Amino acid sequence: MKRILECLFLVLLCCISVHSQEAGVIERARVYEPYIREAAAKHGVDPRLLWTIAYLESRFRPDSVSPRGAKGMMQFIPSTAERFNLKNPYEPAQAIDAAARYVKELSRKFDGHLDLILAAYNAGEQTVIAFREGYPLILSNGRIINPAGRKTGGVPPYSETMEYVAKGITLFKRLIYLGASNEKAEKQPDDEHSDLPSIEQLRQISNYLTEAPLNSSSSIQPKTSSSRTTRSIYIQ
């Protein structure tokens, strides 16, 4: 009996912790969504994609630092921050604006393929190109990417990147479903990746997606790409 009570107590603590974390994400998302909407409109990118990246990278934490030295809510490494003239990656408005410019560049470079945009944000665009074209890439530090010259369609076969892309696509689909009217909404996305916010949680988190239509010229079109075995989303 004592063991059972201990187990129940641990489950309760876990539930409280998860609820607290979800509440924190809700509050942070509400604070920073106006910056996402502004940057998306300014640079002509889909705000749902910026929202997805902000969630995956840091759960909207502007003071986040990764073990690899990526900084801020949008997790910029120093070289990419310098490339986009981001002076302070911990400042949310600056970081989100830089991320919008980066996403716009990636969207052009990868013809709006959502999977490749997400993979490039996570692993770097040159890495994605090396796996898309099937050639080895030698970095400045001597490290070789894709030494066997494998062709994967673009998404590097790294567990972290593949999980990042899969979760990003699932979350993006949920945001599409959330923002669509009842007349235009397709079938609710499958309940993949249960650790991501559900449709109901997103309704609490993302006020502007439910209360105001997206003011964006972007659209999504699910298509099948012959170079990949999985279904792709194109952003146009």
C-alpha positions in Angstrom: 0.0 0.0 0.0 2.8 2.4 0.9 4.4 1.7 -2.5 1.1 2.4 -4.3 0.7 5.7 -2.5 4.2 6.7 -3.3 3.6 6.0 -7.0 0.3 7.9 -7.0 2.1 10.9 -5.3 4.8 10.8 -8.0 2.1 10.8 -10.8 0.4 13.7 -9.1 3.6 15.7 -8.9 4.2 14.9 -12.6 0.7 16.1 -13.5 1.2 19.3 -11.5 4.6 19.9 -13.2 3.2 19.4 -16.7 0.2 21.7 -16.0 2.6 24.3 -14.7 4.8 24.1 -17.8 1.7 24.3 -20.1 0.5 27.4 -18.2 3.9 29.0 -18.6 3.9 28.3 -22.4 0.4 29.8 -22.6 1.4 33.0 -20.9 4.7 33.4 -22.8 3.0 32.7 -26.2 0.4 35.4 -25.5 3.1 37.9 -24.7 5.2 37.3 -27.8 2.6 36.5 -30.4 2.2 40.2 -31.3 5.9 40.3 -32.2 5.4 37.2 -34.3 2.5 38.7 -36.2 4.3 41.9 -36.8 7.5 40.3 -38.1 5.6 37.8 -40.3 3.6 40.7 -41.9 6.8 42.8 -42.3 8.8 40.1 -44.0 6.0 38.2 -45.8 6.3 34.9 -44.0 3.6 32.7 -42.4 3.2 33.5 -38.7 2.2 30.0 -38.0 5.7 28.8 -39.1 7.4 31.4 -36.8 5.1 30.3 -34.0 6.0 26.7 -34.6 9.8 27.4 -34.6 9.5 29.5 -31.4 7.7 26.7 -29.7 10.1 24.0 -30.8 13.2 26.0 -30.1 12.6 27.3 -26.7 8.9 27.1 -25.7 8.9 30.9 -26.0 11.7 31.4 -23.5 13.8 34.5 -24.4 16.6 33.6 -22.0 17.1 30.1 -23.3 20.6 28.8 -24.0 21.3 25.5 -25.6 24.2 23.2 -24.8 25.6 24.1 -28.2 25.5 27.8 -27.5 22.3 28.8 -29.4 20.8 31.7 -27.7 17.4 33.3 -27.1 13.8 32.4 -28.0 14.7 31.6 -31.6 18.0 29.9 -30.7 20.5 31.7 -32.9 24.1 30.5 -33.0 26.6 33.4 -33.1 27.4 33.0 -36.8 23.8 33.1 -37.9 23.1 36.0 -35.5 25.9 37.9 -37.2 24.6 37.0 -40.6 21.2 38.6 -39.9 22.7 41.5 -37.9 21.0 40.3 -34.7 22.8 42.3 -31.9 21.0 40.7 -28.9 19.4 37.3 -29.4 17.9 37.5 -25.9 15.7 40.5 -27.0 12.5 38.9 -28.2 11.4 41.5 -30.9 14.9 41.5 -32.4 15.2 37.7 -32.4 11.8 37.1 -33.9 12.5 39.7 -36.6 15.8 38.0 -37.5 14.1 34.6 -37.5 11.4 35.9 -39.9 14.2 37.1 -42.3 15.9 33.8 -42.0 12.7 31.8 -42.6 12.0 34.0 -45.7 15.5 33.2 -47.0 15.0 29.5 -46.3 11.6 29.5 -48.0 13.1 30.9 -51.1 16.0 28.6 -51.1 13.9 25.5 -50.6 10.9 26.5 -52.7 8.6 26.6 -49.7 9.1 23.0 -48.7 8.1 23.0 -45.0 10.1 19.9 -44.1 13.3 21.4 -45.6 12.8 24.8 -44.1 12.5 23.2 -40.6 15.4 20.9 -41.3 17.6 23.8 -42.4 16.6 25.9 -39.3 17.7 23.0 -37.1 20.7 21.6 -38.9 21.8 24.4 -41.3 20.9 24.9 -45.0 24.2 23.6 -46.4 23.7 20.3 -44.6 20.2 20.0 -46.1 21.5 20.8 -49.5 24.3 18.2 -49.1 21.7 15.5 -48.3 19.3 16.7 -51.0 21.9 16.7 -53.7 23.9 13.7 -52.3 27.4 15.0 -51.9 29.9 15.2 -49.0 30.3 18.7 -47.3 33.5 19.6 -45.7 33.1 22.3 -43.0 35.7 24.9 -42.0 36.7 22.9 -38.9 37.4 19.8 -41.0 34.3 17.9 -40.1 32.7 16.1 -43.0 28.9 16.1 -43.4 27.4 13.3 -45.4 30.7 11.5 -46.2 29.0 8.7 -48.1 27.1 11.2 -50.4 23.7 9.9 -49.4 20.5 11.3 -50.9 17.7 11.6 -48.4 15.6 14.2 -50.2 17.1 16.9 -48.0 16.2 16.1 -44.4 19.5 14.9 -42.7 19.2 11.4 -41.1 19.9 12.8 -37.7 17.5 11.7 -35.0 17.3 15.2 -33.6 16.5 16.8 -36.9 14.1 14.2 -38.1 12.1 14.5 -34.8 12.3 18.3 -35.1 10.8 18.2 -38.6 8.1 15.7 -37.7 7.0 17.6 -34.7 7.1 20.9 -36.6 4.9 19.5 -39.4 2.4 18.1 -36.9 2.3 21.4 -34.9 2.0 23.5 -38.1 -1.0 21.3 -39.3 -2.7 21.9 -35.9 -2.3 25.6 -36.3 -3.7 25.4 -39.8 -6.7 23.5 -38.5 -7.1 25.9 -35.6 -7.2 29.0 -37.9 -9.5 27.5 -40.5 -13.2 28.3 -40.5 -15.6 25.4 -40.0 -16.5 25.5 -43.7 -12.9 25.2 -44.8 -11.4 23.1 -42.1 -10.2 19.7 -43.2 -10.3 16.6 -41.1 -8.6 17.3 -37.7 -4.9 16.2 -37.8 -4.0 12.8 -36.4 -3.0 12.9 -32.8 0.7 12.4 -33.5 3.3 13.6 -31.0 1.2 13.8 -27.9 3.8 15.9 -26.2 2.9 18.8 -28.5 0.0 21.2 -27.7 -3.4 19.7 -28.6 -6.0 21.6 -30.6 -7.8 22.5 -27.4 -4.6 23.7 -25.8 -3.8 25.8 -28.8 -7.2 27.4 -28.6 -6.1 28.7 -25.1 -2.6 29.6 -26.2 -3.0 31.3 -29.5 -5.7 34.0 -29.2 -4.8 35.8 -32.5 -5.2 32.6 -34.5 -8.7 32.0 -33.3 -10.0 35.6 -32.8 -8.6 37.2 -35.9 -8.0 35.7 -39.4 -4.4 35.4 -40.5 -3.4 38.5 -42.5 -0.9 36.6 -44.6 -0.5 36.0 -48.3 1.0 32.6 -47.5 -1.0 29.4 -48.2 -0.3 25.8 -47.7 -0.7 23.0 -50.2 -0.1 19.4 -49.2 1.5 17.6 -52.1 3.4 14.4 -52.8 7.0 14.9 -53.8 8.6 12.2 -56.0 12.0 12.8 -54.3 10.6 11.9 -50.9 8.4 9.1 -49.7 6.6 11.2 -47.1 3.9 13.8 -47.8 5.2 17.4 -48.0 3.7 20.7 -47.2 4.6 23.6 -49.5 4.3 27.2 -48.3 3.5 29.6 -51.2 
